[in-house]
Amino acid sequence: MKNLAQSNYSSALQTVRDLKAKYGNTWNAINPETAARMVAQNRFKTGLDIAKYTAAIMRKDMEEYDADVSNYTQSLGCWHGFVAQQNMIAVKKHHKTTSKRYLYLSGWMVAALRSEFGPLPDQSMHEKTAVPLLIKEIYDFLRQADAIELNDLFRRLEKGEDVQDQIDNFETHIVPIIADIDAGFGNEEATYLLTKKMIEAGACAIQIENQVSDAKQCGHQDGKVTVPHEDFIAKLNAIRYAFIELGVDDGIIVARTDSEGAGLTQKLPVSNEPRDLASQYLAFVEAEEIDINEAKEDDVFLKRDGKLVRPVRLPNGLYKFKDGSNIDRVVLDCITSLQNGADLLWIETPTPNVKQIAIMVNRIKEVVPNAKLVYNNSPSFNWTLNFRNQVYEEMLSEGENMTDYDRNNLMDAQYDDSQLCYRADVKIRTFQIDGARDAGIFHHLITLPTYHTTALHMNDLTEGYFGEEGMLAYVKDVQRQEIRKGVSCVKHQRMAGSNLGDDHKTFFAGDKALKAGGENNTSNQFEVISKNNKVEEKLGRVV
């Protein structure tokens, strides 16, 4: 954001000067320049400030995608504020801007990693308050990243470095969060109350799914039970009312349908006239024609095409949908959601196949031309095997000789250098570009990447550290890599706010401040290394 920090600084500077003039000698110790600097380092005062700011970003990005599908957006799922912070710091370092990059808050990871009950499956059993608390935590860490980076810039400015332009044009680490509210954690009033807490914490985009709240399942597992459209629309309304009440007029609703993999419903809605929503929903329910004399006591019946039919009801009381009706249900769910307040769609699919996604999206676009997807590039998919299977079929149809490949064992490492593997990896690499172009995918996310990277890195470090490598395992594969790649938290004291705190203590106590950054601070070793790194980089060499 151009001139953002400087305008904040200038206005804050004048405000403090005016306050000093108003309150007189009792404010003599307050330095307008340092007070204004602290204001500039904390642009966002509340979660609502963040929600309004990030909602405007998403709306602008959606418009730009509609104009040019190459303008798709991306995010990674984060389960802790520090993970989100390092994500955005790395985005700024490697890509120079946070534009089109968001964060995703996964209900799966909240259940697995943030519940006081301990690790839980993705079935909405975790505390609902854990969701807004994580949103707040993430934004606390992102605001700290702003403060640390700006504080470093102000320090350099005081030493005579020409960094004024970097201060004037500072880009915040604050980005939109798409936050998972599962199936709403109860009825529509419960959904409304939780939504308000999420918005107040900073969420500008709420993702809600059309499963039964008390029987919610992970979208990539079996046993999903969907609700009639009227029930889902009530929750969409609840979310919109919450946004309006809190003044986040641009708030985003992401409507997720699990109908592709859901074969059950808990309720039979009431139809008031032919072809209304309830009637269309009931038409998907599996039913058998029956003579009234064959009916059992307390059976439930429908009139369908002038005949009496009995819905297929399972021993648990749930009703079964017709086999093969899933895609039609997905399309109807999506169209209905967009026509009733949703802004974006989320379709859970069994595999990451652009052509299959496009078939559904194109049907939706026949009714709602600007329909757009948020798509889960899920770790629940075996991406390697899925795309090798896709390419296998393509090569077979092209007349290639496939006798060198065992179709039942395509994951085998022996194929890693094969033509099949190369073509599959190209398709994986371009999946997001292809999906944005051909399947209406506005936002690509990975729900659980940091869950898996944490496990992978601990596996690798543990193998060496507790083995023959000992401390070398940490030094070689962690610290040395942090230094050479310029990972911010190699200087972990600074990243935790030590330098920032020292400067604040100086503002507050002057020369009497007891500071941590003296000559005996071992973090100074990394300052020397950083300087050496800069010299080496200028020479085009790697340390």
Buried (B, 14 or more C-beta within 10 A) or exposed (E): EEEBBBEBBBEBBEBBBEEBEEEEEEBEEBEBEBBBBBBBBEBBEEBBBBBBBBBBBBBEBBEBBEEEBEBBBBBBBBBBBBBBBBBBBBBBEEEEEBBBBBBBBBBBBBBBBBBEEEEBEBBBEBBBEBBBBBBBBBBBBBBBBBBBBBBBBBBBBEEEEEBEEBBBEBBBBBBBBBBBBBBBBBEBEBBBBBBBBBBBBBBBBBBBBBBBBEBBBBBBEEBBBBBBBBBBBBBBBBBBBBBEEBEBEBBBBBBBBBBBBBBBBBBBBEBEEEEBBBBBBBBBBBBEEBEEEEEEEEEEEBEBEEEBBBBBBEEEEBBBBBEEBBBBBBBBBBBBBBEBBBBBBBBBBEBBBBEBBBEBBBBBBEBBEEBBBBBBBBBBBEBBBBBBBBBBEBBEEEEBEEEEBEEEEBEEEEBEEBEBBEBBBEBBEEBBBBBBBBBBBBBBBBBBBBBEEBEEEEEEBEEBBEEEBEEEBBEEBBBBEBBBEBBBBBBEBBBBBBBBBBBBBBBEEEEEBEBEBEEEBEBEEBEEBEEEBEEEEEEEEEE
